Amino acid sequence: LNADSNVDGLVDGRIYTQLAPDNATMPCLVYRMTEGGGERTLSGHIVGQTNQAQLWLLADSYGEIIQMKTAVLGVSGTGYGTISTVYVDEGPDNYDFDDRLFVKIMDLQILN
């Protein structure tokens, strides 16, 4: 995701694994691998191996959430492989009242 100029233009490299640091500058992305990865043959990765990740979009404004969602939906590939499918959690957009952040959750399938 950080290789995509539209995504990086919004988050400026603030892409974190598992958890954003305390007092992280917004907007940012947090991801967690949920399935796949690591399975190899003698010659390397299995062709067609699919990994799944959950992506949290975090921002101070709802407008930034919409911009990040649009940018992520437009990503055609990453350093790990091609993002083949992006599922968007179409439940209500979330607002964390404790941290005063807008939150959107997306699920990615990455075809290696």
Protein Blocks (a to p, Z undefined) as FASTA:
>chain_A
ZZpmklmmmnnopacehiacehiacdddddddfbgehiacfkbccehiacddddddddfb
fklmmmmmmmmmmpgbdfkbccfbdcddfbdcdddfklopacddddddddZZ
